[in-house]
């Protein structure tokens, strides 16, 4: 049985003000080296019990968290009773919360490697699909304007914040809040192009200064979000629904199913737009060669405007799905995946929408599958290593063209 009896370490006291604590024992004997993990609101951390069986985990805010005892780190023959290796805990009036895990004798059941791979493939596809929504918009913006838009992360965050505003703060139906958020995200893309990027393009500003402007815009928007929404992580309605859909070893919630289905439908619709409509074909032409497209009579400014609107809408939708996947909405949530979005775009091929889709799926799958061998804290690093290795052998990306390099 685990009982309270721990005290926070000095380092934890310096970093956090709120703590989960416990003391893991079995038959009145302390168990050393047992791993405890806390996760919630976009925050994740882990620790191990000391020689006295004590553990402490600091968290950034008073909220609801899931704490998991890793049964693989228990001695042979010791398990958590009733399979309650994961418990949900929330702080009361104090800044310290004791969490108990009840231990007993038993046989530990483990998930075989094949099932683990299958579970992570599904999670990787889910993550890769929502990443693709943001990456396609960023890739088309780069293809049509040459701009590496670092403020794209804040366009992702904007969508989730708008759902939080209309669906939680104003208590509108969640479907209506999502629809409003996507429309406003498209409006944000149009506004940014009309007020900042189009005037700068007309003045002939070079790409490097434009990129620096995008970095400054990213910082300005991010800290504006923090000023109005605060630094706390908040949940959208339905974000913590139980995973009660079981397909073999795979467990999914209805939110997971809706997220993947939405991503697939939107991506198919966007592919139809690019391949079958006149404006879609014009977009591909401008992305491939803006000068030749302009000489052919295509209104390049109009195409760029449509790309910004579509890119804003896709980024906003990606942010909404990311808020459910994490789960949680925070002021810097888009920035947390910005490097992964750039990695997906570069991996697939700069300026190509379908390359961004392929790159996103590869990044998403690798991130999830890498947790079979790498600590969860390093899974994003692994994806960037794959990017470097691919570019060493194919600098233009998977679907990119060599003439785009340089």
N, C-alpha and C positions, 0 to 999 in steps of 0.2 A: 504494500500500500504506500502511496505517496502522501506525505503530510507536509504542511507548511513548516518551515524552519530555516529558510534561507535568508541571507542578507545580500543586498546588491553590492556588486564589486565597485571599487572606486571609479573605474573607467565608465561603467554604466551610469553612475550618478552624474558624471560630468556631461554625458551626452543626452540623457533622457530624464524626465521627471516622473514617468509612469512605468510601473514594473509588474510583470507576472513572476511569481516566485513559487517554489516547490521544493520538496525533499523526497527523492525517490528511494524507497527501501523495500526489501523483501525479506520476510521472516525476521524483522527488526535489524537487518543488516543493510547498510548503505550500499547503493550500486553506483559505481564510478563509471564515467564515460558513456552514459546514456544520453542520446541526442534528443533534444527538444527543439521544435521549430514553431515559430509564430508567423502567421500570415493574415493579412487583412488590409483593406484600404490602400492597396498598392505597395504595402510595406511587407518585407519578408526578412527574417533573421533566424539564426539558430545558435544553440549553445550546447555544452555538455555538462553533465553533473560532475562535481568535484569529488575528492576522496571521501567527503562526508555525505555524498548523495545529493548535495544541494545544487540548485540551479536558479539563475536569474536572467530574465529577458526584458530589456527596456524597449518601450514602444513610443512613437512620437506623439501620440494623442490618445485621449480616452475614447475608445470606440469598441466595436465588436470585432473580435479576432478568433481565428481558429488556431488551436495549439495541438501539435501532433507529436506523440512520442514514437520515435523510430524503433519498432520492435526488433529490427535486425541488430540493434546495439544492446539488447538485453541478453543476459546469460542464457545458455541453452536450457530449455525446459521452462522458462519464465515468459509469460505472455500478459498482455493487458486483458483483464476480465471483460467478458461480454463483447469483445471486439471494439471497445471504446478507446482506440488509440488516438482518435481525434476528438477534441471537445471544443465547444464554442464558449467563450468567456467574455464578459464585459465588466468594466470597472463600475464600482459603486461610488460612494462619496469620497473615498480615499484614493490616493494615487498608487495603491499596491493591491494586487489581487492574487490570492492563493489559488492554485489550480492543482487538483488531485487526479492522479491516475491510479486505478486500483489494479494491482498485480496479483497473479496467481500462477499455479502450475498448469501446464498445458502444452499442446503441440502447435507450433506456429505455422500458419498457412501463408505461402508466398505465391506471388504471381510469376508464372514462368516467363522466360525471356521473349518468347513469341508473342504472348499477350501484351507484355510491356511495349514491344515495338509497335503493335497494332494500335494501342491506346495513344502512343505519342505521334503516330502518323496522323491519326484523326485530329489531335490537337494542333499538330503542325499545319495541316491543311486549313483548319479554321483560322489560325493566326496568319498564315500566308495569304489567304483570301482577303482578309481585312487590310493587310499590309498592301496588297495589290491595288486596292481602291485609292489609297493615297499615292502610291508610287506611279500609277498611270497618269494621274494629273500632273505630278511633278515632272515626269518624263516628257509629256507633251508640251508643257511650258518651256522646258529646256529646248526641245526640238524646234519650236516655233519662234522663240525669242533668244535662245542661247543663254538664258539666265539660270544660274544655280540658285534657286530661291530657298534660302535658309528659313524664311518666315513661313514656309509651308507647314512646319510643325505647329505653328500657332493657328493655322487654318484648320488643322486636325483638332486641336483643343477647342476651338470655337464651336464646332458642332456639338460636342459633348456638353459644353457649358450652356448652350442654348436649350438643350433638352432639360438640363438641370433647372434652368430658370423657368421654363414654361411648364414642364412636367412635374416639378417638385415645389418650387417656390410659388408658382401661380396655380398649381394643382389642376392643370388641364389634362384631359385624357392623354395617355402616353403616346398613342398613335398620332394624335394631332400635334403634340409637342415635337415629335420626330419630324413630321412633315414641315412644320414651321422652321425647325432648325436647319433642315436641308435647303429650304428656300433662302433663308438668311445667309447660309454659308455660300450659296451661289451668288447672292448679293454682295457678300464680302469680297469674293473673287473679282467681281465686276468693279466694285468701288476701288480696290487696290490698284487695278490696272488703269482705271480712268483718272485717278487722282495722283498716282505716283509713277507707274511704269510707262504709261503711254507718253506723258510729257517728257520723261527722261529719254525715251527712245527718240522722240522728235528732236531733242537737243543733241543727239548723237553721242550720248554718254557711253563710254566703253564698258565692256562686260565686267572687268575687275571692279571698277567703282560701283556698278550696279549690284554686284555680289556683296560688296561691303555695305551698301544701303540695305540690302535684304537682311544682313546680320543685325544691323542697328534696328531695323523694323521688328525683327524677331524679338530682340531684347525688350523693346518698348511695349510690344503687345503682351509679352509674357508677364512682365511686371505690372502692367495694367490689369491683367486678369487677377494677379495675386492681390492687388489693391482692392478690387471690387468683390472678389469671391473668397479671399483669405487663403491661408496655406493648408487648411484641412482637406482631407479626402472625403468626399460624400458619395453616397450610393444612389443610383437611379432605381426607379421602381422595377421590381422583378430581378434585380441583379444577383440576388442570393437565393434564387429558386433551387430546390434540391435536384440532384441528378437522378431522376426517377425513370429515365428511359434507358433500358439495358439491352444491348445487342452483343451477346457473348460477353467478353471481358470489358467491353466499352460501355461506359456510363455517360449519358448526356442529359442536360437539362433542355427544356423547351426553348430557352433562350439560345443555347448552342445551336440547336436545329434551325431556329429562325435566322440566326446570324449567318450560318453557312448558306442557307437557301437564298437569303437576301443578296449575299455577295455574288453567288453564282448567277442569279437572275440579272443583277445590275451589270455584271461583267459581260454577260451574253448580249444584253441590250446595247452596251457601249461598243462591243465588237461589231454588231449589226450597223450601228451608227457610223463607225469608221469605214466599214467595207461596202455598205450598200447605199448610203445617202450622199447627195452631192456635196453637202458641207463637210461630211466626214472624209470624202475623197480629197476635198480641198485642204482639209486639215493635214492629211497625210502628205500631200504635195508640199505644203508650206514647211512641214516638219522635215521633209527630205531635202528641199532646196528652196529657201524663201525667195531668192533673187529670180530663179527660173519661174517659180509660181507667180510672182508679181508680173513678170514679162508675159506670162500666158493669160493675163487678164484677171487673175484671182485677187479679190480684195483682201490683202494680207492683214490689214488692221482689223477687219471684221472677223476673220478667222481667229486671230489672237484673242480678241474680245470673247469669242465663244469658248475658246480653250480655257481662259481664266474663269469663266462662269462654270463650265463643266468641271474644271479642276477643283474649284471651291466646293461645289456640291459633293463631289467624290471624297474630298478630304473631310468634309463635315460628316458624311455617312461613315467613313472610316473611323473618325473619332468617336462616334456613337457606339459602334460595334466594339472598339477598343475599350471603351468605358465598361461595357458588359463583360468583356473577356478578362480584364485585369483582376477583379472588378473595381470600379471606383472612378470618380471624376476629380481631377486636381488641376491646378493652374499650370503645371509644367508637364502634363501627361504626353502631349505631342512631342515635346523635346526629348522625352525618354526613348522614343523610337525613331528619331530623326536620322540617326546614323544607319539604322536598319533600312529605312526608306531609300536613302542614298545608295546603300549597298545593293539593294534590289535593283534600282535603276541602272547602276553601273554594271552590275553583273549581267543583266539582261541585254544591255546595249543602250547607250545614251540616245535619248530622243525617240525611242521606239516603244509604243504602247504595249505591244505583245511581248517585247523583251522584258518590260517592267513586270508583266504578269508572271512570266517564267522565272525571273529573278526572285520575285516575292515568294513564290511557292517553294523554290529551293532554299531560300533563307529561312522561311517558316518551318519547313521540314527539318532542316539541319539543326535549328535551335532546339526543337523539341527532342529530336533523336539524340543529340549530343548529351542530354542529361542522363542517358544510360551510362555514360563513362565520365562525364565532367561534372563538377559541382554546379548546382543551379546558378550560383553567382557568376560563373564563367561562360554560360551558354551563349551570350551575345558576343563574347570575344571569339568564340569558335566560328561564328558566322562570318565575322570580318576576316578571319584567317583564310576561310574558303574563298572569299572575295579576292584576296591578295593572290592566292595560288592560281585561280582561274585567269586573272588578268595578266599574270606572268606568262601564260601560254597563249592567251587570246585577248590582247589589250582592248579590242573593240567591244568586248562582251559577247555573250552567246549569240544574240541575233543582230548585233551591230555590224556596221560596214566599216571597212578599213579606212575609207576616205574621210570618215568623220574624225579620225584620230588626228590631233594637232590642230 
